[in-house]
Amino acid sequence: MASHFCRIVKYCIVYFIDRARYITHATTVMSRPYTVKTARERLAHNLKDWRAKRGMSQDVLAEHSGLSRVFLSRLEGALETVSLDNIEKLADVLRVDIVDLLQH
């Protein structure tokens, strides 16, 4: 229980630091375009990247996580939201920390 709480706290810290960085950049004049990835976009990119590193197809990941392949496809396309419980399931199947799926 304590380890899950620590992981959630780490995620919240990463999220709030990201939001603070976004606010800072949004209020300054920039000479070059700057895009901030949302948490959903970061999750999509990292999920696809870790799945590829593990050599898993969406079908295999879906089967082991108990989620549908269509849902995973939409998740990797940043078209779907997901609960922390399901992010944790995906992290367990991929053998990574939940923070690895949410960081830059």
C-alpha positions in Angstrom: 0.0 0.0 0.0 2.8 2.4 0.9 4.6 1.8 -2.4 1.5 2.6 -4.4 1.1 5.8 -2.4 4.7 6.7 -3.1 4.3 6.2 -6.8 1.2 8.3 -6.9 2.9 11.1 -4.9 5.9 10.9 -7.4 3.4 11.3 -10.3 1.7 14.3 -8.7 5.1 15.9 -8.2 6.0 15.3 -11.8 2.6 16.6 -12.9 2.8 19.8 -10.8 6.3 20.6 -11.9 5.1 20.1 -15.5 2.2 22.5 -15.0 4.5 25.1 -13.4 6.8 24.8 -16.4 3.9 25.2 -18.7 2.6 28.3 -16.9 6.1 29.9 -16.9 6.5 29.2 -20.7 3.0 30.3 -21.5 3.5 33.7 -20.0 6.9 34.5 -21.6 7.5 35.7 -25.1 9.3 33.0 -27.0 11.4 33.2 -30.1 10.7 29.6 -31.2 7.6 27.5 -31.0 7.2 25.6 -27.8 4.8 22.8 -27.3 3.9 21.2 -24.0 2.8 17.6 -24.1 -0.2 16.9 -21.9 -0.1 14.0 -19.5 -2.2 12.0 -21.9 0.2 12.6 -24.8 3.2 11.6 -22.6 1.4 8.5 -21.5 0.6 7.6 -25.1 4.2 8.1 -26.3 5.8 6.3 -23.3 3.3 3.4 -23.4 4.0 2.8 -27.1 7.8 3.1 -26.5 7.9 0.7 -23.6 5.6 -1.8 -25.4 8.0 -1.8 -28.3 11.1 -2.1 -26.1 9.5 -5.2 -24.5 8.6 -6.6 -27.9 4.9 -6.8 -27.2 2.1 -6.4 -29.6 -1.1 -4.5 -28.5 -2.9 -7.8 -28.5 -0.4 -9.4 -26.0 -0.4 -6.3 -23.7 -4.2 -6.2 -23.8 -4.5 -9.9 -22.9 -2.1 -9.6 -20.0 -3.5 -6.3 -18.6 -7.1 -7.3 -19.0 -7.9 -4.3 -21.2 -9.1 -4.3 -24.8 -6.8 -3.9 -27.8 -9.0 -1.2 -29.2 -8.8 0.7 -25.9 -5.0 0.4 -26.0 -4.9 1.6 -29.5 -6.9 4.7 -28.6 -4.7 5.1 -25.5 -1.5 5.1 -27.6 -3.1 7.6 -30.0 -3.8 9.9 -27.0 -7.5 9.7 -27.8 -8.6 8.0 -24.6 -8.3 8.8 -20.9 -7.4 6.1 -18.4 -7.6 5.5 -14.7 -4.6 5.3 -12.4 -5.6 1.7 -11.7 -5.3 0.8 -15.4 -2.0 2.7 -15.7 -0.8 0.6 -12.8 -1.9 -2.6 -14.5 -0.1 -1.6 -17.7 3.1 -0.6 -15.8 3.1 -4.0 -14.0 2.7 -5.9 -17.3 5.5 -3.9 -18.9 7.7 -4.3 -15.7 8.2 -0.5 -15.4 7.4 2.0 -12.6 4.2 3.9 -13.1 6.2 7.2 -13.2 8.1 5.9 -16.2 4.9 5.9 -18.2 4.1 9.5 -17.2 7.4 11.3 -17.3 8.7 13.4 -20.3 
